[in-house]
Amino acid sequence: MWRQVPGTAALAGSGRFPYHVFPQGPGESRCVRKQLLKLWNTAQPALRLPRLWTAYLLRALLWRTTFIAITGSNGKTTATRCLAAILGSQAPTQSTRINRNTMPGITETIAFCNPFRTRYAVLEVGAGKPGAIGKAARLIRPDIAVVLSVFLEHRALFRTLEAVAQEKARLLTGLVPGGTAVINADDPWVRAMAVPQGRGRIYFGTSADCEVRCEDVVSAWPRLLSFTVVVRDQRQQIRTRLLGTHWTGPLLAAIAVADHLGVPLDRIAHAIAEMVPYPGRMQVLRLPGGAVVIRDEYKGSLHTVEAAFAELRKARAARKFLVFCDLAESSLSPRERLAKVGREAAELADYVIFIGESAQHGVDGARKAGFAASRALAFDGYSEAAEFLRPLLGPDDLLLLKASRNNQL
């Protein structure tokens, strides 16, 4: 697990002083620590503008560095990590750390760049609130801007797909003259985005008109994701450690950028083959007893649930288990959304386990769809579910753990 390192660079965009920075010896006063922590957090609003001005100044000094900004409703972190791995194998590269994709994290990444050494800076850009991506684009001034996808997330802030698309498209407005937009041609909202005049455009996806496209996509446990990438007249087999066809788009985006920057396809393929999954995002782990767990509890939005369920449906295993908490940002009531998941689980898994206050709604849906009472269960807490599963799981069993980070599963 990555651990924040004390120091001005690590604190530049944190917004919160890391508690472990303070000495914690036997004679330490807890009251003093709390007061220092309170003082640091109180000072954050006053430090925000100086930090932003400093980032603008640093960005102006980084004229030798190629800046790549990546946004989208899904796949930003995977695309960022993949591209950083590819470019980092060629030259000194800085990239967004631990999913810190709002302005504090962006200023932090810029602070890590060395004007005399850093060749590439790969920044993940999230939509924390309306206008946030436009503000980030003005600071980053990307040489290359990547837009991956448009899904309806952050419903309280963006109520329609059109609003989400407008926010994501603001990244393209920050492109420097002569810059390049890398566009997902398979997403109609992204494909329709206007690229400013004087900037280039590269399409990636499955369409015949894409400069970078994929063929022969395979992902069905125990086979991990692999595909053939076609770039102009070249073909290259891509093998990954990832599970899920939905990762194809982010990987194609990274390949398109790397190819545009002159990285040979065989080196791109090698870097992707070495990349490990992000923890909690379709991460495959094997238990000592031989069972396999697919950890997908970081994001719980509808499109991530659909992608995870698609992989569970295709998977080959002795038995399939689904452990589920809840959907994130759903417009349905807990009874409706969990009952729907329960009905779907009846055709996906041999056992389904719901955890949380509303877990019984999921069990009711599964049983109405024909699930046996002994194979659809509800638990209030995680420990009870773990005690039930521990003696039950055996070799070649497959368990999908699905939730969102708010559930802390």
Stockholm file with secondary structure:
# STOCKHOLM 1.0

chainA/1-409         MWRQVPGTAALAGSGRFPYHVFPQGPGESRCVRKQLLKLWNTAQPALRLPRLWTAYLLRALLWRTTFIAITGSNGKTTATRCLAAILGSQAPTQSTRINRNTMPGITETIAFCNPFRTRYAVLEVGAGKPGAIGKAARLIRPDIAVVLSVFLEHRALFRTLEAVAQEKARLLTGLVPGGTAVINADDPWVRAMAVPQGRGRIYFGTSADCEVRCEDVVSAWPRLLSFTVVVRDQRQQIRTRLLGTHWTGPLLAAIAVADHLGVPLDRIAHAIAEMVPYPGRMQVLRLPGGAVVIRDEYKGSLHTVEAAFAELRKARAARKFLVFCDLAESSLSPRERLAKVGREAAELADYVIFIGESAQHGVDGARKAGFAASRALAFDGYSEAAEFLRPLLGPDDLLLLKASRNNQL
#=GR chainA/1-409 SS CCCCCCSHHHHTTTSSCCGGGSCCCTTCCHHHHHHHHHHHHHHHHHHHHHHHHHHHHHHHHCTTSEEEEEECSSSHHHHHHHHHHHHHTTSCEEECCTTCCSHHHHHHHHHHCCTTTCCEEEEECCCSSTTHHHHHHHHHCCSEEEECCCCCCCTTTCCSHHHHHHHHHHHHHTCCTTCEEEEETTSHHHHTCCCCTTCEEEEEESSTTCSEEEEEEEEETTEEEEEEEEETTEEEEEECSCCCGGGHHHHHHHHHHHHHTTCCHHHHHHHHHHCCCCTTSSEEEECTTSCEEEEECSCCCHHHHHHHHHHHHHCCCSSEEEEECCCSSCSSCHHHHHHHHHHHHTTTCSEEEEESTTHHHHHHHHHHTTCCGGGEEEESSHHHHHHHHTTTCCTTCEEEEECCGGGTC
#=GC SS_cons         CCCCCCSHHHHTTTSSCCGGGSCCCTTCCHHHHHHHHHHHHHHHHHHHHHHHHHHHHHHHHCTTSEEEEEECSSSHHHHHHHHHHHHHTTSCEEECCTTCCSHHHHHHHHHHCCTTTCCEEEEECCCSSTTHHHHHHHHHCCSEEEECCCCCCCTTTCCSHHHHHHHHHHHHHTCCTTCEEEEETTSHHHHTCCCCTTCEEEEEESSTTCSEEEEEEEEETTEEEEEEEEETTEEEEEECSCCCGGGHHHHHHHHHHHHHTTCCHHHHHHHHHHCCCCTTSSEEEECTTSCEEEEECSCCCHHHHHHHHHHHHHCCCSSEEEEECCCSSCSSCHHHHHHHHHHHHTTTCSEEEEESTTHHHHHHHHHHTTCCGGGEEEESSHHHHHHHHTTTCCTTCEEEEECCGGGTC
//
